[in-house]
Amino acid sequence: MNFFTRLANVFVSPDACFTSIKDKGAKWTDYVIPFALLIAMMIVFLVVTTDIVQQETINTIQKMEQLSDTQKEMAIQQSTSSIAITMKYIFASITTIVAVFFSALIFWMVGNFIGSGEQKFSTILVAALYIQIISIPESIIKMFLVMQKGAVNVFLGFGSLVTQPELSSFGFQFLAQFEFFKIWRIIVWVIAFKILYKYSTKKSTLLVGITMLIGIIISALLSSFQMGRMG
């Protein structure tokens, strides 16, 4: 099964995708192309939304009461400089790569040590890359919503039901974590564990579900803390 067949199957038949990875292994295309697609999507998102992001950055700086007017002006100039914009693209690309490696490492440790299974890290990394591809249509939808609303903070799940969200609230940030595409990725991870580790549905669901719940709590805490500082 070639890369494009596996790519299609991760959306419509993930069990076939992971069975192919388990039985036939991975080629260089299974690593390079997903990374390239994810980085390209991130850069496109940043380019398209750059004006909105810059305006929100300026608004945030102007609200910082601890800074003088001169300091605010310097901060705005630094944030909108060509060097800052270039570094933003570089940092976003590096973050994309590190995030995939980190998630693969976490799930590999959960599967191998907590679940007492046996699988190569390279295999779990390929699985993580294919699963992360699901975030591309998510990013496209969010990109259009950002352009439509003129705001960076857009939500595709339960967070969208809150009319006046308190971004610094842990409760809201926790609720906002439950988005359609994230739930989709959780389900696909369960399928990946069932096939790659040959676990039962119950065991796969418990291992993946608890791991993701811990990640959701940590992410909500960090987001609420960050928004609190910005406020």
C-alpha positions in Angstrom: 0.0 0.0 0.0 1.5 3.3 -1.1 1.5 6.6 0.8 -1.6 8.1 -0.9 -3.6 4.9 -0.3 -2.7 5.0 3.4 -3.5 8.7 3.5 -7.0 8.1 2.1 -7.5 5.1 4.4 -6.7 7.1 7.6 -9.8 9.1 6.8 -12.2 6.4 5.5 -10.7 3.1 6.7 -8.0 3.6 9.4 -7.9 -0.1 10.3 -6.6 -0.8 6.7 -4.0 2.0 7.1 -2.6 0.7 10.3 -2.7 -2.9 9.2 -0.6 -2.0 6.2 1.9 -0.2 8.4 2.1 -3.2 10.8 2.5 -5.8 8.0 4.5 -3.9 5.4 6.4 -1.3 7.4 7.1 2.3 6.5 9.0 3.9 3.7 10.7 7.3 3.7 7.6 8.8 2.1 5.6 7.9 5.2 7.8 10.2 7.2 8.7 13.0 4.8 5.4 13.7 3.0 3.2 13.9 6.2 5.8 16.3 7.9 5.9 18.4 4.7 2.1 18.6 4.5 1.7 19.5 8.2 4.4 22.2 8.0 2.9 23.6 4.7 -0.6 23.8 6.3 0.8 25.6 9.3 2.7 28.1 7.1 -0.4 28.7 4.9 -2.5 29.3 8.0 0.0 31.8 9.4 0.3 33.6 6.0 -3.5 33.9 5.5 -4.2 35.0 9.1 -1.2 37.2 9.6 -3.0 40.6 9.5 -5.6 39.4 12.1 -2.9 37.9 14.4 -0.8 41.1 14.2 -3.8 43.3 15.0 -4.7 41.1 18.0 -1.0 41.2 19.2 -1.1 45.0 18.9 -4.3 45.2 20.9 -2.9 42.9 23.6 0.3 45.0 23.9 -1.7 48.2 24.2 -3.8 46.7 27.1 -0.6 46.0 29.1 -0.8 48.5 31.9 2.6 47.6 33.3 4.2 49.0 30.1 4.8 52.7 29.3 3.7 54.1 26.0 7.3 54.1 24.8 7.7 50.4 25.8 4.4 49.5 24.1 5.5 51.2 20.8 8.8 49.3 20.9 7.1 46.0 21.6 4.7 46.6 18.7 7.6 47.4 16.4 9.4 44.3 17.4 6.4 42.0 17.0 5.7 43.3 13.5 9.3 43.3 12.2 10.4 41.1 9.4 12.7 39.1 11.7 9.9 38.5 14.1 7.6 37.2 11.3 10.4 35.0 9.9 11.0 33.5 13.4 7.3 32.9 13.8 7.3 30.7 10.7 10.5 28.9 11.8 9.2 28.4 15.3 5.8 27.1 14.0 7.6 24.6 11.8 9.8 23.3 14.6 6.8 23.1 16.9 4.9 21.0 14.4 7.7 18.5 14.2 8.4 18.4 17.9 4.6 18.0 18.7 4.4 14.9 16.5 7.5 13.4 17.9 6.3 14.1 21.5 2.9 12.6 20.9 4.4 9.5 19.3 6.8 9.1 22.2 4.0 9.4 24.8 1.8 6.8 23.0 4.8 4.5 22.5 5.6 4.7 26.2 1.9 4.1 27.1 1.6 1.2 24.7 5.0 -0.5 25.5 5.4 0.1 29.2 2.0 0.8 30.7 0.1 -1.5 28.4 2.9 -4.1 28.4 2.9 -4.3 24.6 5.8 -4.4 22.1 6.1 -2.1 19.1 8.9 -0.1 17.5 8.9 3.7 18.1 9.3 4.2 14.3 6.0 2.4 13.7 4.2 4.5 16.3 5.7 7.7 14.8 4.3 6.8 11.4 0.9 6.2 13.0 1.1 9.6 14.8 2.0 11.3 11.5 -1.0 9.8 9.7 -3.3 10.6 12.6 -2.1 14.2 12.7 -2.9 14.6 9.1 -6.5 14.7 10.3 -5.7 18.2 11.7 -5.2 19.6 8.1 -9.0 19.8 7.3 -9.4 21.2 10.9 -6.9 23.9 10.2 -8.6 24.8 6.9 -11.9 25.2 8.6 -10.4 27.2 11.4 -8.6 29.4 8.9 -11.8 30.4 7.2 -13.5 31.0 10.5 -10.7 33.3 11.6 -11.0 35.2 8.4 -14.8 35.4 8.8 -14.8 36.5 12.4 -11.6 38.5 12.4 -10.5 36.9 15.6 -7.9 34.2 16.3 -9.8 32.3 19.0 -12.3 30.2 17.1 -13.8 26.8 18.3 -15.2 23.8 16.5 -16.6 22.0 19.4 -18.4 22.6 22.7 -16.5 25.9 23.1 -18.5 27.3 20.2 -21.7 27.0 22.3 -20.5 29.6 24.8 -21.7 33.0 23.6 -19.3 35.1 25.8 -16.4 32.8 26.7 -14.1 33.6 29.6 -10.8 32.6 28.0 -8.9 32.6 31.2 -11.3 30.2 32.8 -10.1 26.6 33.2 -13.7 25.4 32.9 -14.1 27.0 29.5 -10.7 25.9 28.2 -11.5 22.3 29.3 -14.8 22.4 27.5 -13.1 23.9 24.4 -10.7 21.0 24.2 -13.6 18.7 23.2 -13.6 19.5 19.5 -14.9 17.3 16.7 -11.5 16.7 15.1 -9.8 16.0 18.4 -12.4 13.4 19.3 -11.9 11.9 15.8 -8.2 11.6 16.4 -8.8 9.9 19.7 -11.0 7.3 18.0 -8.3 6.7 15.4 -5.7 6.3 18.1 -7.8 3.6 19.7 -8.0 1.8 16.3 -4.2 2.2 15.9 -3.6 0.6 19.4 -6.0 -2.3 18.6 -4.1 -3.1 15.4 -0.5 -2.2 16.2 -0.5 -3.7 19.7 -3.2 -6.2 19.2 -5.0 -4.9 22.2 -8.7 -5.4 22.9 -11.1 -2.5 22.2 -11.6 -2.0 26.0 -7.8 -1.9 26.7 -7.1 0.4 23.8 -9.9 2.7 24.7 -8.7 2.9 28.4 -5.0 3.5 27.5 -5.8 6.1 24.8 -8.7 7.7 26.6 -6.8 8.2 29.9 -3.7 9.5 28.1 -5.7 12.0 26.1 -7.7 13.1 29.1 -4.5 13.9 31.0 -3.3 15.8 27.9 -6.6 17.7 27.7 -6.4 18.8 31.4 -2.8 20.0 31.0 -3.6 21.8 27.8 -6.6 23.5 29.5 -4.6 24.5 32.5 -1.8 26.0 30.3 -4.3 27.8 28.0 -6.2 29.3 30.9 -3.0 30.4 32.6 -1.7 32.0 29.4 -5.0 33.8 28.7 -5.0 35.0 32.3 -1.6 36.5 31.9 -2.5 38.2 28.6 -5.6 39.6 30.2 
